Amino acid sequence: MKQLILKPELHKFQTCKEFAKEFELGEDDLILTNEYIFNPYFKELNLPVKTIFQEKFGAGEPTDIMVDAIINEAAKYTFKRIIAIGGGTIIDIAKVLAVTNGESVDKLYDKKNELKKHYELIIIPTTCGTGSEVTNISIINRTRLGVKMGLTSPEMFAEKAVLIPELLKSLPFKVFATSSIDALVHSVESSLSPKATDYSKLFGYKAIEMIITSYQRLVKEGKEILPDLMDTFLTASNFAGIAFETAGCAAVHALSYPLGAKYHVPHGESNYAVFTGVLKNYMEIKQDGEIATMNEFLANLLNCDVKVVYEELENLLNSVLQKKPLHEYGVTEKDAEDFAESVMKTQGRLMANNFVVLDYDRVLKIYKELL
Ligand SMILES: [Fe+2]
């Protein structure tokens, strides 16, 4: 049994300037980022790098059309390293860019088992949630086929993941809230997964502790201290990424996808909408084992009785991001049935990592309880 997958070498710098110096950024580098990230942090460094600004090729999540356009743009330049600086979209595109020799997204999916790395890949996250800098999956919306599909290959790991807390200092509060809750969900789900190991749990539980105690400080001391907490949130998000790369995510992610897809709810927010609902249902089925350890760990951090641990967790999370019942997003009883069916049909990869088996009736029950 695999104990821990940790492919990229990890680096951390307090500032972009220190990173640029240490990594000797120059003519052989292509930086894939957004202009609003590049201008305040890198422009004044006058680096002789090539740049591609993703937003010029479309907005929102990566689509086959956007990625193909960026592949064509990159083909105009000569470079040896790709440096991805951004959120989930940028990172997902860069992973694809590293394994293409100019081939389109469709061609890469066709030969997904023979992908070869063509460029060294360095990933720098600018949110504190995806953990995507240490994983090898890229999710592309294949609009030509009408499906959202993950492309995964051992060749798509970055050689180096770099954490630069400076980049997160001006993160909008809503992005911080949804991405950090996503990281918390990664750490809880991966620690409850049957694939969890002592090694993955070391990172998972530590991430939980870092996120919960930082939320508590935020509530107590006010939003002004958020920039000072970003280093901790970014590191915790990375720990959670390491934990789920080995142990996987599960039902919370599986149940959140249909909600995100139909009602365009941000990933971390749709996770939060179903998070404690899934945990409560795990507890109805099985009260001992890892969930008992988890609940005790959480109760200790939250300073509450283990019987009310999910309520207390929600109280704390609500002060960061208000939880909404599903009907407020527009979800109907009929949607609940469609969502449950879609989870059972398409989310097998995630549902295999559940703490206990959840069948169609249970998934439907969870959705209905959250309506
Ligand atoms: Fe996630």
Residues whose N, C-alpha, C, O or C-beta is under 5 A from the ligand:
A	BS01	LIG	D182
